[in-house]
């Protein structure tokens, strides 16, 4: 069962940037005298889309300040820390396997498109991808429309979306893609278990599964 296209999420799926995202958010929380996120486990429990709802859960008061201002304050803190984020272990090997089979690959992300392009170039990953689909702003909102656009551009294609959040699962379901989810990118395996898609703790386990079903 070979796929016609592999569609990758970026943050948490390709790059392990949970600590970077949490660190940037904690800087903003501390500036407001709000409790910081104490651990990765708590971050995984709280994080989700849309990002404005995640910030509300953390205690940001958007009747006193705008979400736009908070989003634009967060970006430079993330950019200052982003070079500390490594690739997820095993992801390069799987990207290479798909490439060796001649299967096109693209990125689907809620990140701003220019930031996404810069990150992929810095990581020397850009050559893997036929298309990079990102947003025109820094707000981290729904990327379902991006998934639908991709689906319309590839009519009849069998697409596998590899992601790490329940939002990736929702995008795949809406667009008619197959989906697999990587745990502990930005959400815990317990949260992903309710998504009705296979969940994996490592790329070695995912590669074994894809080999078993004939996708590799």
Residue pairs with C-beta under 8 A, 6 or more apart in sequence:
1 158
1 213
1 214
1 215
2 101
2 103
2 158
2 214
2 215
3 103
3 158
3 159
3 160
3 178
3 215
4 103
4 104
4 154
4 157
4 158
4 159
5 103
5 104
5 105
5 106
5 154
5 157
5 158
5 159
5 160
6 98
6 103
6 104
6 105
6 106
6 159
6 160
6 162
7 105
7 106
7 107
7 108
7 147
7 150
7 159
7 160
7 161
7 162
7 177
8 14
8 95
8 105
8 106
8 107
8 108
8 129
8 161
8 162
8 163
9 107
9 108
9 109
9 161
9 162
9 163
9 164
9 165
9 168
9 185
10 107
10 109
10 111
10 116
10 119
10 120
11 17
11 21
11 109
11 110
11 111
11 164
11 185
11 186
12 18
12 88
12 164
12 165
12 182
12 185
12 186
12 187
13 88
13 91
13 162
13 163
13 164
13 168
13 182
13 185
14 87
14 88
14 91
14 107
14 123
14 125
15 85
15 86
15 87
15 88
15 119
15 123
16 85
16 86
16 87
16 88
16 89
16 185
17 82
17 85
18 40
18 43
18 44
18 184
18 185
18 186
19 40
19 84
19 85
20 78
20 81
20 82
20 84
20 85
21 43
21 47
21 78
21 186
22 37
22 40
22 43
23 77
23 81
24 74
24 77
24 78
24 80
24 81
25 37
25 58
25 74
26 36
26 37
27 77
28 60
28 70
28 73
28 74
28 77
29 35
29 36
29 37
29 58
29 59
30 36
32 59
32 60
34 58
34 59
34 60
35 59
37 43
37 46
37 58
40 184
41 188
43 186
44 184
44 186
44 187
44 188
44 191
45 188
45 191
46 54
46 57
46 58
47 54
47 165
47 186
47 187
48 54
48 165
48 166
48 167
48 187
49 110
49 140
49 141
49 142
49 165
49 166
49 167
50 140
50 141
50 142
51 71
51 110
51 139
51 140
51 141
52 62
52 67
52 139
52 141
55 62
55 67
55 70
56 62
60 67
60 70
62 70
67 139
68 139
71 137
71 138
71 139
71 140
72 138
74 138
75 115
75 138
79 115
82 119
83 122
87 123
87 125
88 182
88 185
88 203
89 202
89 203
90 202
90 203
90 204
90 206
90 207
91 203
92 125
93 203
93 207
94 203
94 206
94 207
94 210
95 105
95 125
95 128
97 207
97 216
98 105
98 216
99 105
99 128
101 216
104 130
105 128
105 129
105 130
106 129
106 130
106 131
106 132
106 133
106 150
107 116
107 120
107 129
107 131
107 132
107 133
107 134
108 133
108 143
108 146
108 147
108 150
108 161
108 171
109 116
109 132
109 133
109 134
109 135
109 143
110 134
110 135
110 140
110 141
110 142
110 143
110 167
111 119
111 134
111 135
111 140
112 134
112 135
112 136
112 137
112 138
113 132
113 133
113 134
113 135
113 136
114 134
115 134
115 138
116 132
116 134
117 126
117 132
117 134
120 126
120 129
120 132
126 132
131 150
133 143
133 146
133 149
133 150
134 146
135 141
135 143
135 146
142 167
143 167
143 171
144 170
144 171
144 174
144 175
146 171
147 161
147 171
147 172
147 174
147 175
147 177
148 174
148 175
150 159
150 175
151 159
151 175
151 176
151 177
158 178
159 175
159 176
159 177
159 178
160 177
160 178
160 179
160 180
160 215
161 168
161 171
161 172
161 175
161 177
161 178
161 179
161 180
162 179
162 180
162 181
162 182
162 206
163 169
163 171
163 172
163 179
163 180
163 181
163 182
163 185
164 181
164 182
164 183
164 184
164 185
164 186
164 187
164 192
165 181
165 185
165 186
165 187
165 192
166 187
166 191
166 192
166 194
166 195
168 179
168 181
169 179
169 181
169 192
169 195
169 196
169 197
171 177
172 178
172 179
172 197
173 179
179 195
179 197
180 197
180 198
180 199
180 200
180 206
180 209
180 210
181 192
181 195
181 197
181 198
181 199
181 200
182 199
182 200
182 201
182 203
182 206
183 189
183 192
183 199
183 200
183 201
184 201
189 199
189 201
192 199
193 199
198 209
200 206
200 209
207 216
210 216
